[in-house]
């Protein structure tokens, strides 16, 4: 699912993690939720991003 929005590896995940919350929500969150990612899955991803 993340590949469909351009997140293809650890480097991309780190880059998303460095985005401001506002930008991340606008550019990534809205799109992945539209593609079927659940809110809980999004929360898990954000938790993982913080540990990178």
mmJSON file of the N, C-alpha and C atoms, coordinates in Angstrom:
{"data_MODEL":{"atom_site":{
"group_PDB":["ATOM","ATOM","ATOM","ATOM","ATOM","ATOM","ATOM","ATOM","ATOM","ATOM","ATOM","ATOM","ATOM","ATOM","ATOM","ATOM","ATOM","ATOM","ATOM","ATOM","ATOM","ATOM","ATOM","ATOM","ATOM","ATOM","ATOM","ATOM","ATOM","ATOM","ATOM","ATOM","ATOM","ATOM","ATOM","ATOM","ATOM","ATOM","ATOM","ATOM","ATOM","ATOM","ATOM","ATOM","ATOM","ATOM","ATOM","ATOM","ATOM","ATOM","ATOM","ATOM","ATOM","ATOM","ATOM","ATOM","ATOM","ATOM","ATOM","ATOM","ATOM","ATOM","ATOM","ATOM","ATOM","ATOM","ATOM","ATOM","ATOM","ATOM","ATOM","ATOM","ATOM","ATOM","ATOM","ATOM","ATOM","ATOM","ATOM","ATOM","ATOM","ATOM","ATOM","ATOM","ATOM","ATOM","ATOM","ATOM","ATOM","ATOM","ATOM","ATOM","ATOM","ATOM","ATOM","ATOM","ATOM","ATOM","ATOM","ATOM","ATOM","ATOM","ATOM","ATOM","ATOM","ATOM","ATOM","ATOM","ATOM","ATOM","ATOM","ATOM","ATOM","ATOM","ATOM","ATOM","ATOM","ATOM","ATOM","ATOM","ATOM","ATOM","ATOM","ATOM","ATOM","ATOM","ATOM","ATOM","ATOM","ATOM","ATOM","ATOM","ATOM","ATOM","ATOM","ATOM","ATOM","ATOM","ATOM","ATOM","ATOM","ATOM","ATOM","ATOM","ATOM","ATOM","ATOM","ATOM","ATOM","ATOM","ATOM","ATOM","ATOM","ATOM","ATOM","ATOM"],
"id":[1,2,3,4,5,6,7,8,9,10,11,12,13,14,15,16,17,18,19,20,21,22,23,24,25,26,27,28,29,30,31,32,33,34,35,36,37,38,39,40,41,42,43,44,45,46,47,48,49,50,51,52,53,54,55,56,57,58,59,60,61,62,63,64,65,66,67,68,69,70,71,72,73,74,75,76,77,78,79,80,81,82,83,84,85,86,87,88,89,90,91,92,93,94,95,96,97,98,99,100,101,102,103,104,105,106,107,108,109,110,111,112,113,114,115,116,117,118,119,120,121,122,123,124,125,126,127,128,129,130,131,132,133,134,135,136,137,138,139,140,141,142,143,144,145,146,147,148,149,150,151,152,153,154,155,156],
"type_symbol":["N","C","C","N","C","C","N","C","C","N","C","C","N","C","C","N","C","C","N","C","C","N","C","C","N","C","C","N","C","C","N","C","C","N","C","C","N","C","C","N","C","C","N","C","C","N","C","C","N","C","C","N","C","C","N","C","C","N","C","C","N","C","C","N","C","C","N","C","C","N","C","C","N","C","C","N","C","C","N","C","C","N","C","C","N","C","C","N","C","C","N","C","C","N","C","C","N","C","C","N","C","C","N","C","C","N","C","C","N","C","C","N","C","C","N","C","C","N","C","C","N","C","C","N","C","C","N","C","C","N","C","C","N","C","C","N","C","C","N","C","C","N","C","C","N","C","C","N","C","C","N","C","C","N","C","C"],
"label_atom_id":["N","CA","C","N","CA","C","N","CA","C","N","CA","C","N","CA","C","N","CA","C","N","CA","C","N","CA","C","N","CA","C","N","CA","C","N","CA","C","N","CA","C","N","CA","C","N","CA","C","N","CA","C","N","CA","C","N","CA","C","N","CA","C","N","CA","C","N","CA","C","N","CA","C","N","CA","C","N","CA","C","N","CA","C","N","CA","C","N","CA","C","N","CA","C","N","CA","C","N","CA","C","N","CA","C","N","CA","C","N","CA","C","N","CA","C","N","CA","C","N","CA","C","N","CA","C","N","CA","C","N","CA","C","N","CA","C","N","CA","C","N","CA","C","N","CA","C","N","CA","C","N","CA","C","N","CA","C","N","CA","C","N","CA","C","N","CA","C","N","CA","C","N","CA","C","N","CA","C","N","CA","C"],
"label_alt_id":[null,null,null,null,null,null,null,null,null,null,null,null,null,null,null,null,null,null,null,null,null,null,null,null,null,null,null,null,null,null,null,null,null,null,null,null,null,null,null,null,null,null,null,null,null,null,null,null,null,null,null,null,null,null,null,null,null,null,null,null,null,null,null,null,null,null,null,null,null,null,null,null,null,null,null,null,null,null,null,null,null,null,null,null,null,null,null,null,null,null,null,null,null,null,null,null,null,null,null,null,null,null,null,null,null,null,null,null,null,null,null,null,null,null,null,null,null,null,null,null,null,null,null,null,null,null,null,null,null,null,null,null,null,null,null,null,null,null,null,null,null,null,null,null,null,null,null,null,null,null,null,null,null,null,null,null],
"label_comp_id":["UNK","UNK","UNK","UNK","UNK","UNK","UNK","UNK","UNK","UNK","UNK","UNK","UNK","UNK","UNK","UNK","UNK","UNK","UNK","UNK","UNK","UNK","UNK","UNK","UNK","UNK","UNK","UNK","UNK","UNK","UNK","UNK","UNK","UNK","UNK","UNK","UNK","UNK","UNK","UNK","UNK","UNK","UNK","UNK","UNK","UNK","UNK","UNK","UNK","UNK","UNK","UNK","UNK","UNK","UNK","UNK","UNK","UNK","UNK","UNK","UNK","UNK","UNK","UNK","UNK","UNK","UNK","UNK","UNK","UNK","UNK","UNK","UNK","UNK","UNK","UNK","UNK","UNK","UNK","UNK","UNK","UNK","UNK","UNK","UNK","UNK","UNK","UNK","UNK","UNK","UNK","UNK","UNK","UNK","UNK","UNK","UNK","UNK","UNK","UNK","UNK","UNK","UNK","UNK","UNK","UNK","UNK","UNK","UNK","UNK","UNK","UNK","UNK","UNK","UNK","UNK","UNK","UNK","UNK","UNK","UNK","UNK","UNK","UNK","UNK","UNK","UNK","UNK","UNK","UNK","UNK","UNK","UNK","UNK","UNK","UNK","UNK","UNK","UNK","UNK","UNK","UNK","UNK","UNK","UNK","UNK","UNK","UNK","UNK","UNK","UNK","UNK","UNK","UNK","UNK","UNK"],
"label_asym_id":["A","A","A","A","A","A","A","A","A","A","A","A","A","A","A","A","A","A","A","A","A","A","A","A","A","A","A","A","A","A","A","A","A","A","A","A","A","A","A","A","A","A","A","A","A","A","A","A","A","A","A","A","A","A","A","A","A","A","A","A","A","A","A","A","A","A","A","A","A","A","A","A","A","A","A","A","A","A","A","A","A","A","A","A","A","A","A","A","A","A","A","A","A","A","A","A","A","A","A","A","A","A","A","A","A","A","A","A","A","A","A","A","A","A","A","A","A","A","A","A","A","A","A","A","A","A","A","A","A","A","A","A","A","A","A","A","A","A","A","A","A","A","A","A","A","A","A","A","A","A","A","A","A","A","A","A"],
"label_entity_id":["1","1","1","1","1","1","1","1","1","1","1","1","1","1","1","1","1","1","1","1","1","1","1","1","1","1","1","1","1","1","1","1","1","1","1","1","1","1","1","1","1","1","1","1","1","1","1","1","1","1","1","1","1","1","1","1","1","1","1","1","1","1","1","1","1","1","1","1","1","1","1","1","1","1","1","1","1","1","1","1","1","1","1","1","1","1","1","1","1","1","1","1","1","1","1","1","1","1","1","1","1","1","1","1","1","1","1","1","1","1","1","1","1","1","1","1","1","1","1","1","1","1","1","1","1","1","1","1","1","1","1","1","1","1","1","1","1","1","1","1","1","1","1","1","1","1","1","1","1","1","1","1","1","1","1","1"],
"label_seq_id":[1,1,1,2,2,2,3,3,3,4,4,4,5,5,5,6,6,6,7,7,7,8,8,8,9,9,9,10,10,10,11,11,11,12,12,12,13,13,13,14,14,14,15,15,15,16,16,16,17,17,17,18,18,18,19,19,19,20,20,20,21,21,21,22,22,22,23,23,23,24,24,24,25,25,25,26,26,26,27,27,27,28,28,28,29,29,29,30,30,30,31,31,31,32,32,32,33,33,33,34,34,34,35,35,35,36,36,36,37,37,37,38,38,38,39,39,39,40,40,40,41,41,41,42,42,42,43,43,43,44,44,44,45,45,45,46,46,46,47,47,47,48,48,48,49,49,49,50,50,50,51,51,51,52,52,52],
"pdbx_PDB_ins_code":[null,null,null,null,null,null,null,null,null,null,null,null,null,null,null,null,null,null,null,null,null,null,null,null,null,null,null,null,null,null,null,null,null,null,null,null,null,null,null,null,null,null,null,null,null,null,null,null,null,null,null,null,null,null,null,null,null,null,null,null,null,null,null,null,null,null,null,null,null,null,null,null,null,null,null,null,null,null,null,null,null,null,null,null,null,null,null,null,null,null,null,null,null,null,null,null,null,null,null,null,null,null,null,null,null,null,null,null,null,null,null,null,null,null,null,null,null,null,null,null,null,null,null,null,null,null,null,null,null,null,null,null,null,null,null,null,null,null,null,null,null,null,null,null,null,null,null,null,null,null,null,null,null,null,null,null],
"Cartn_x":[0.825,0.0,0.871,1.909,2.77,3.485,3.781,4.435,3.549,2.249,1.327,1.399,1.908,2.076,3.541,4.391,5.79,6.757,6.28,7.163,7.679,8.961,9.507,10.589,10.982,12.022,12.249,13.257,13.571,13.881,14.601,14.928,13.666,12.708,11.453,10.688,10.695,10.018,10.647,11.965,12.645,12.258,12.196,11.828,10.411,9.499,8.124,8.109,8.917,9.002,9.516,10.318,10.887,9.955,8.903,7.942,7.233,6.804,5.997,4.689,4.074,2.819,1.771,1.694,0.712,0.958,2.197,2.535,2.306,2.74,2.567,1.085,0.259,-1.172,-1.776,-1.378,-1.948,-1.49,-0.208,0.355,0.337,0.384,0.497,-0.74,-1.097,-2.187,-3.486,-3.886,-5.154,-5.16,-4.046,-3.968,-4.008,-3.231,-3.225,-4.56,-5.236,-6.562,-7.548,-7.429,-8.283,-8.022,-6.766,-6.39,-6.739,-7.257,-7.715,-6.945,-5.913,-5.202,-6.129,-6.205,-7.066,-6.36,-7.135,-6.571,-5.597,-5.924,-5.035,-3.728,-3.799,-2.583,-1.732,-2.37,-1.649,-0.944,-1.633,-1.036,0.168,0.07,1.187,2.367,2.093,3.163,3.856,3.089,3.687,4.555,4.116,4.91,6.23,6.185,7.404,8.331,7.76,8.571,9.36,8.758,9.435,10.62,10.599,11.696,12.837,12.665,13.731,14.834],
"Cartn_y":[-1.191,0.0,1.257,1.257,2.438,2.689,1.632,1.798,2.575,2.465,3.18,4.687,5.131,6.574,6.982,6.089,6.439,6.091,5.446,5.051,3.658,3.581,2.334,1.703,2.356,1.78,2.598,2.21,2.864,4.344,4.683,6.099,6.926,6.379,7.09,7.229,6.163,6.231,7.3,7.361,8.392,9.785,9.954,11.261,11.646,10.7,10.972,11.33,10.633,10.919,12.312,12.874,14.212,15.332,14.985,16.005,16.568,17.804,18.347,17.56,17.537,16.794,17.281,18.583,19.155,18.672,18.731,18.296,16.802,16.021,14.563,14.209,14.871,14.579,14.962,16.102,16.585,15.739,15.432,14.792,13.264,12.68,11.222,10.599,11.066,10.443,10.393,11.514,11.547,10.544,10.435,9.523,8.064,7.693,6.281,5.883,6.796,6.475,6.262,7.048,6.856,5.505,5.056,3.782,2.575,2.801,1.691,1.405,2.19,2.018,2.492,1.718,2.113,3.145,3.821,4.813,4.141,2.935,2.21,1.857,1.42,1.119,2.374,3.505,4.774,5.105,4.902,5.169,4.26,3.003,2.068,2.526,2.965,3.465,4.669,5.604,6.781,6.374,5.387,4.889,4.313,3.561,2.986,4.085,5.117,6.221,6.892,7.015,7.66,6.844,5.532,4.684,4.585,5.156,5.098,6.086],
"Cartn_z":[0.0,0.0,0.0,0.809,0.877,-0.436,-1.167,-2.467,-3.427,-3.267,-4.154,-3.958,-2.815,-2.583,-2.626,-3.133,-3.364,-2.248,-1.198,-0.097,-0.421,-0.803,-1.319,-0.448,0.616,1.458,2.711,3.453,4.722,4.543,3.475,3.24,3.06,2.327,2.12,3.436,4.248,5.544,6.425,6.434,7.232,6.753,5.444,4.883,5.299,5.258,5.688,7.17,7.956,9.385,9.689,8.798,9.007,8.549,7.825,7.407,8.63,8.535,9.63,9.685,10.85,11.006,10.006,9.829,8.903,7.473,7.03,5.67,5.51,6.497,6.437,6.35,7.152,7.11,5.767,5.26,4.001,2.816,2.752,1.564,1.604,2.78,2.863,3.501,4.674,5.427,4.632,4.09,3.363,2.216,1.521,0.375,0.813,1.83,2.242,2.849,3.538,4.056,2.914,1.869,0.683,0.024,0.103,-0.516,0.351,1.55,2.369,3.642,3.938,5.204,6.32,7.4,8.514,9.386,10.206,11.116,12.083,12.531,13.444,12.734,11.491,10.728,10.558,10.314,10.188,11.504,12.627,13.934,14.185,13.791,13.939,13.096,11.875,11.005,11.639,12.165,12.808,13.992,14.75,15.868,15.368,14.286,13.704,13.191,12.59,12.076,13.192,14.352,15.476,15.964,15.716,16.188,15.177,13.973,12.96,13.26],
"occupancy":[1.0,1.0,1.0,1.0,1.0,1.0,1.0,1.0,1.0,1.0,1.0,1.0,1.0,1.0,1.0,1.0,1.0,1.0,1.0,1.0,1.0,1.0,1.0,1.0,1.0,1.0,1.0,1.0,1.0,1.0,1.0,1.0,1.0,1.0,1.0,1.0,1.0,1.0,1.0,1.0,1.0,1.0,1.0,1.0,1.0,1.0,1.0,1.0,1.0,1.0,1.0,1.0,1.0,1.0,1.0,1.0,1.0,1.0,1.0,1.0,1.0,1.0,1.0,1.0,1.0,1.0,1.0,1.0,1.0,1.0,1.0,1.0,1.0,1.0,1.0,1.0,1.0,1.0,1.0,1.0,1.0,1.0,1.0,1.0,1.0,1.0,1.0,1.0,1.0,1.0,1.0,1.0,1.0,1.0,1.0,1.0,1.0,1.0,1.0,1.0,1.0,1.0,1.0,1.0,1.0,1.0,1.0,1.0,1.0,1.0,1.0,1.0,1.0,1.0,1.0,1.0,1.0,1.0,1.0,1.0,1.0,1.0,1.0,1.0,1.0,1.0,1.0,1.0,1.0,1.0,1.0,1.0,1.0,1.0,1.0,1.0,1.0,1.0,1.0,1.0,1.0,1.0,1.0,1.0,1.0,1.0,1.0,1.0,1.0,1.0,1.0,1.0,1.0,1.0,1.0,1.0],
"B_iso_or_equiv":[0.0,0.0,0.0,0.0,0.0,0.0,0.0,0.0,0.0,0.0,0.0,0.0,0.0,0.0,0.0,0.0,0.0,0.0,0.0,0.0,0.0,0.0,0.0,0.0,0.0,0.0,0.0,0.0,0.0,0.0,0.0,0.0,0.0,0.0,0.0,0.0,0.0,0.0,0.0,0.0,0.0,0.0,0.0,0.0,0.0,0.0,0.0,0.0,0.0,0.0,0.0,0.0,0.0,0.0,0.0,0.0,0.0,0.0,0.0,0.0,0.0,0.0,0.0,0.0,0.0,0.0,0.0,0.0,0.0,0.0,0.0,0.0,0.0,0.0,0.0,0.0,0.0,0.0,0.0,0.0,0.0,0.0,0.0,0.0,0.0,0.0,0.0,0.0,0.0,0.0,0.0,0.0,0.0,0.0,0.0,0.0,0.0,0.0,0.0,0.0,0.0,0.0,0.0,0.0,0.0,0.0,0.0,0.0,0.0,0.0,0.0,0.0,0.0,0.0,0.0,0.0,0.0,0.0,0.0,0.0,0.0,0.0,0.0,0.0,0.0,0.0,0.0,0.0,0.0,0.0,0.0,0.0,0.0,0.0,0.0,0.0,0.0,0.0,0.0,0.0,0.0,0.0,0.0,0.0,0.0,0.0,0.0,0.0,0.0,0.0,0.0,0.0,0.0,0.0,0.0,0.0],
"pdbx_formal_charge":[null,null,null,null,null,null,null,null,null,null,null,null,null,null,null,null,null,null,null,null,null,null,null,null,null,null,null,null,null,null,null,null,null,null,null,null,null,null,null,null,null,null,null,null,null,null,null,null,null,null,null,null,null,null,null,null,null,null,null,null,null,null,null,null,null,null,null,null,null,null,null,null,null,null,null,null,null,null,null,null,null,null,null,null,null,null,null,null,null,null,null,null,null,null,null,null,null,null,null,null,null,null,null,null,null,null,null,null,null,null,null,null,null,null,null,null,null,null,null,null,null,null,null,null,null,null,null,null,null,null,null,null,null,null,null,null,null,null,null,null,null,null,null,null,null,null,null,null,null,null,null,null,null,null,null,null],
"auth_seq_id":[1,1,1,2,2,2,3,3,3,4,4,4,5,5,5,6,6,6,7,7,7,8,8,8,9,9,9,10,10,10,11,11,11,12,12,12,13,13,13,14,14,14,15,15,15,16,16,16,17,17,17,18,18,18,19,19,19,20,20,20,21,21,21,22,22,22,23,23,23,24,24,24,25,25,25,26,26,26,27,27,27,28,28,28,29,29,29,30,30,30,31,31,31,32,32,32,33,33,33,34,34,34,35,35,35,36,36,36,37,37,37,38,38,38,39,39,39,40,40,40,41,41,41,42,42,42,43,43,43,44,44,44,45,45,45,46,46,46,47,47,47,48,48,48,49,49,49,50,50,50,51,51,51,52,52,52],
"auth_comp_id":["UNK","UNK","UNK","UNK","UNK","UNK","UNK","UNK","UNK","UNK","UNK","UNK","UNK","UNK","UNK","UNK","UNK","UNK","UNK","UNK","UNK","UNK","UNK","UNK","UNK","UNK","UNK","UNK","UNK","UNK","UNK","UNK","UNK","UNK","UNK","UNK","UNK","UNK","UNK","UNK","UNK","UNK","UNK","UNK","UNK","UNK","UNK","UNK","UNK","UNK","UNK","UNK","UNK","UNK","UNK","UNK","UNK","UNK","UNK","UNK","UNK","UNK","UNK","UNK","UNK","UNK","UNK","UNK","UNK","UNK","UNK","UNK","UNK","UNK","UNK","UNK","UNK","UNK","UNK","UNK","UNK","UNK","UNK","UNK","UNK","UNK","UNK","UNK","UNK","UNK","UNK","UNK","UNK","UNK","UNK","UNK","UNK","UNK","UNK","UNK","UNK","UNK","UNK","UNK","UNK","UNK","UNK","UNK","UNK","UNK","UNK","UNK","UNK","UNK","UNK","UNK","UNK","UNK","UNK","UNK","UNK","UNK","UNK","UNK","UNK","UNK","UNK","UNK","UNK","UNK","UNK","UNK","UNK","UNK","UNK","UNK","UNK","UNK","UNK","UNK","UNK","UNK","UNK","UNK","UNK","UNK","UNK","UNK","UNK","UNK","UNK","UNK","UNK","UNK","UNK","UNK"],
"auth_asym_id":["A","A","A","A","A","A","A","A","A","A","A","A","A","A","A","A","A","A","A","A","A","A","A","A","A","A","A","A","A","A","A","A","A","A","A","A","A","A","A","A","A","A","A","A","A","A","A","A","A","A","A","A","A","A","A","A","A","A","A","A","A","A","A","A","A","A","A","A","A","A","A","A","A","A","A","A","A","A","A","A","A","A","A","A","A","A","A","A","A","A","A","A","A","A","A","A","A","A","A","A","A","A","A","A","A","A","A","A","A","A","A","A","A","A","A","A","A","A","A","A","A","A","A","A","A","A","A","A","A","A","A","A","A","A","A","A","A","A","A","A","A","A","A","A","A","A","A","A","A","A","A","A","A","A","A","A"],
"auth_atom_id":["N","CA","C","N","CA","C","N","CA","C","N","CA","C","N","CA","C","N","CA","C","N","CA","C","N","CA","C","N","CA","C","N","CA","C","N","CA","C","N","CA","C","N","CA","C","N","CA","C","N","CA","C","N","CA","C","N","CA","C","N","CA","C","N","CA","C","N","CA","C","N","CA","C","N","CA","C","N","CA","C","N","CA","C","N","CA","C","N","CA","C","N","CA","C","N","CA","C","N","CA","C","N","CA","C","N","CA","C","N","CA","C","N","CA","C","N","CA","C","N","CA","C","N","CA","C","N","CA","C","N","CA","C","N","CA","C","N","CA","C","N","CA","C","N","CA","C","N","CA","C","N","CA","C","N","CA","C","N","CA","C","N","CA","C","N","CA","C","N","CA","C","N","CA","C","N","CA","C","N","CA","C"],
"pdbx_PDB_model_num":[1,1,1,1,1,1,1,1,1,1,1,1,1,1,1,1,1,1,1,1,1,1,1,1,1,1,1,1,1,1,1,1,1,1,1,1,1,1,1,1,1,1,1,1,1,1,1,1,1,1,1,1,1,1,1,1,1,1,1,1,1,1,1,1,1,1,1,1,1,1,1,1,1,1,1,1,1,1,1,1,1,1,1,1,1,1,1,1,1,1,1,1,1,1,1,1,1,1,1,1,1,1,1,1,1,1,1,1,1,1,1,1,1,1,1,1,1,1,1,1,1,1,1,1,1,1,1,1,1,1,1,1,1,1,1,1,1,1,1,1,1,1,1,1,1,1,1,1,1,1,1,1,1,1,1,1]
}}}
